[in-house]
Amino acid sequence: MSGDVEAVRLGSRARAWRLAAAAAVLLALAYGTIWGADRHFPFGPMVQFAFSVDPNGQIRSVFVEADTTAGDRVQVPLTSEGVGIPRAEIEGQLPAIENDPSLLQVIAIAQRHRHPEQPQYRRLYLMVDIIQLHDRRPTGHEINQLAVWDVR
Amino acid sequence: MSARWWFPAEPVARIAVLRAVIYPFVVLDMFLFVNDVIPKADAPGLYAPIVIPRFLHLPAPNPVLVHTLQVLLIAGCAVAATGRLPRLAGWTVAVCYQWWIFIGMSYGKVDHDHLALLVALWVLPTLGRVRWDSARRSEAAGWALRCIQVAVVLTYFLAAFAKIRHGGWDWANGAVFTWSIERRGSMLADPLVNLPWVLVAGQWMLLVAEFTSPVVFALRGRAQAVYIGGWMVFHVVTYAAIGIHFLPTVVCWLAFAPLEKLAGRVRARSLLGRQRAGWGAAGQPVPVVGDQSVQPVRD
């Protein structure tokens, strides 16, 4: 024990506000865990991988392809180094994009801004890859097109 | 949980070391992890503000705003990491980083690895200037460290509740690990989809580990270090398998570590160096003021 060094104590007011602050955050987290959603960040539920996947269900992965000014059809890199828009964000807003494919314009703008030297996107395809599980094992997959957008 | 539990008398030097680690990490985070705030400001179409920024009427991100935040964060972190202006620089970083994160999480996806880092940034400025070579202990330091520790543990503990709330008790018997490997696997993980029972066992282990994570507060010394090492291994394996690193939480586990020992070693070396240079001593071990045991003081 560091007997020769006295610990510095806190006064009662200093303790009170610290306890109150900790209690408030704990209550908000408890609320978020029980009733909250992601939009209550940082107090929402810690939902990393918090969904059950049916052992005989499907695994859906969204991806985006593009026709470029060079005439190729390429896969759009949905990463922070690529177009700066992660795949999960596209998936998080999937219904909105399917209703209004013009939201895909954002991807073309981001690519133009971040990689002006690359062939530009002319047309974007929102695609989904569906893997069928059987008894937890993947058995074949199919690819569907969800939306198309002609870049303006 | 008694009120006293929140105020252990801990070495203030640990706060000094933690500042030197956490603030540079924030800059790293801004460039490597939550690094899409700047490009997003150019394309506001997908901006869907979450509850708190909307309640606070924070303006939608624009290039001027996000570049200002970035400059303030880099400057604030550079100063705060050295321990200078801990309150001014610290509060600046806390506010700006919170705002940065709010923007980053307002595009349809929310990350759950930032809770402890945010708590750390809000509690570190509650202490004034502290030095690496201080042997002082204080309850203020203890409270700040306790808050970070609790936030780290809750990140896991509450995740277990979220899994049951959203996935039901079927979660651990489902195919969620298969799902994540299929979507973002690696050469290391891909063969595992053909061994589904290994993955189910892993799911049960993770759920049990998360539910029991508060046990870390009951452990001391080596047992606690081994336990925390177990979580480090978990994160390394997860990163190798599916590329998810959780570093903002991982770095906050340091709030449990006796970082003041590190400070003590640096201090001893500099004193030794001074002695060699100043008085030409034979380099014998030098007793260092305040470099005593680092066991926590029990109230």
Chai-1 contact restraints between the chains, C-beta under 6 A:
chainA,res_idxA,chainB,res_idxB,connection_type,confidence,min_distance_angstrom,max_distance_angstrom,comment,restraint_id
A,S2,B,Q292,contact,1.0,0.0,6.0,A-B,restraint_1
A,V5,B,A135,contact,1.0,0.0,6.0,A-B,restraint_2
A,A7,B,A9,contact,1.0,0.0,6.0,A-B,restraint_3
A,A7,B,R137,contact,1.0,0.0,6.0,A-B,restraint_4
A,A7,B,V297,contact,1.0,0.0,6.0,A-B,restraint_5
A,V8,B,S138,contact,1.0,0.0,6.0,A-B,restraint_6
A,R9,B,E139,contact,1.0,0.0,6.0,A-B,restraint_7
A,L10,B,E139,contact,1.0,0.0,6.0,A-B,restraint_8
A,L10,B,A140,contact,1.0,0.0,6.0,A-B,restraint_9
A,R18,B,W143,contact,1.0,0.0,6.0,A-B,restraint_10
A,L19,B,A3,contact,1.0,0.0,6.0,A-B,restraint_11
A,T33,B,L158,contact,1.0,0.0,6.0,A-B,restraint_12
A,T33,B,F161,contact,1.0,0.0,6.0,A-B,restraint_13
A,D38,B,V110,contact,1.0,0.0,6.0,A-B,restraint_14
A,R39,B,I50,contact,1.0,0.0,6.0,A-B,restraint_15
A,R39,B,V51,contact,1.0,0.0,6.0,A-B,restraint_16
A,H40,B,V51,contact,1.0,0.0,6.0,A-B,restraint_17
A,F41,B,I50,contact,1.0,0.0,6.0,A-B,restraint_18
A,F41,B,M105,contact,1.0,0.0,6.0,A-B,restraint_19
A,F41,B,V110,contact,1.0,0.0,6.0,A-B,restraint_20
A,P42,B,L115,contact,1.0,0.0,6.0,A-B,restraint_21
A,P42,B,L118,contact,1.0,0.0,6.0,A-B,restraint_22
A,P45,B,A162,contact,1.0,0.0,6.0,A-B,restraint_23
A,M46,B,H112,contact,1.0,0.0,6.0,A-B,restraint_24
A,M46,B,L158,contact,1.0,0.0,6.0,A-B,restraint_25
A,M46,B,A159,contact,1.0,0.0,6.0,A-B,restraint_26
A,M46,B,A162,contact,1.0,0.0,6.0,A-B,restraint_27
A,V47,B,A162,contact,1.0,0.0,6.0,A-B,restraint_28
A,V47,B,H166,contact,1.0,0.0,6.0,A-B,restraint_29
A,Q48,B,H112,contact,1.0,0.0,6.0,A-B,restraint_30
A,F49,B,V176,contact,1.0,0.0,6.0,A-B,restraint_31
A,A50,B,A162,contact,1.0,0.0,6.0,A-B,restraint_32
A,A50,B,K163,contact,1.0,0.0,6.0,A-B,restraint_33
A,A50,B,H166,contact,1.0,0.0,6.0,A-B,restraint_34
A,A50,B,G167,contact,1.0,0.0,6.0,A-B,restraint_35
A,F51,B,H166,contact,1.0,0.0,6.0,A-B,restraint_36
A,F51,B,G167,contact,1.0,0.0,6.0,A-B,restraint_37
A,S52,B,G167,contact,1.0,0.0,6.0,A-B,restraint_38
A,S52,B,G168,contact,1.0,0.0,6.0,A-B,restraint_39
A,S52,B,D170,contact,1.0,0.0,6.0,A-B,restraint_40
A,S52,B,W171,contact,1.0,0.0,6.0,A-B,restraint_41
A,S52,B,G174,contact,1.0,0.0,6.0,A-B,restraint_42
A,V53,B,G174,contact,1.0,0.0,6.0,A-B,restraint_43
A,V53,B,A175,contact,1.0,0.0,6.0,A-B,restraint_44
A,V53,B,V176,contact,1.0,0.0,6.0,A-B,restraint_45
A,V53,B,W179,contact,1.0,0.0,6.0,A-B,restraint_46
A,P55,B,A175,contact,1.0,0.0,6.0,A-B,restraint_47
A,I59,B,W179,contact,1.0,0.0,6.0,A-B,restraint_48
A,I59,B,E182,contact,1.0,0.0,6.0,A-B,restraint_49
A,S61,B,R183,contact,1.0,0.0,6.0,A-B,restraint_50
A,S80,B,N35,contact,1.0,0.0,6.0,A-B,restraint_51
A,S80,B,D36,contact,1.0,0.0,6.0,A-B,restraint_52
A,G84,B,D36,contact,1.0,0.0,6.0,A-B,restraint_53
A,G84,B,P39,contact,1.0,0.0,6.0,A-B,restraint_54
A,A88,B,K109,contact,1.0,0.0,6.0,A-B,restraint_55
A,E89,B,Y107,contact,1.0,0.0,6.0,A-B,restraint_56
A,E89,B,G108,contact,1.0,0.0,6.0,A-B,restraint_57
A,E89,B,K109,contact,1.0,0.0,6.0,A-B,restraint_58
A,G92,B,G108,contact,1.0,0.0,6.0,A-B,restraint_59
A,G92,B,K109,contact,1.0,0.0,6.0,A-B,restraint_60
A,Q93,B,G108,contact,1.0,0.0,6.0,A-B,restraint_61
A,L103,B,G45,contact,1.0,0.0,6.0,A-B,restraint_62
A,V106,B,A43,contact,1.0,0.0,6.0,A-B,restraint_63
A,V106,B,G45,contact,1.0,0.0,6.0,A-B,restraint_64
A,V106,B,L46,contact,1.0,0.0,6.0,A-B,restraint_65
A,I109,B,A43,contact,1.0,0.0,6.0,A-B,restraint_66
A,A110,B,P39,contact,1.0,0.0,6.0,A-B,restraint_67
A,A110,B,A43,contact,1.0,0.0,6.0,A-B,restraint_68
A,H113,B,D42,contact,1.0,0.0,6.0,A-B,restraint_69
A,I131,B,E182,contact,1.0,0.0,6.0,A-B,restraint_70
A,L133,B,A175,contact,1.0,0.0,6.0,A-B,restraint_71
A,R136,B,A175,contact,1.0,0.0,6.0,A-B,restraint_72
A,R136,B,T178,contact,1.0,0.0,6.0,A-B,restraint_73
A,R136,B,P196,contact,1.0,0.0,6.0,A-B,restraint_74
A,P138,B,V193,contact,1.0,0.0,6.0,A-B,restraint_75
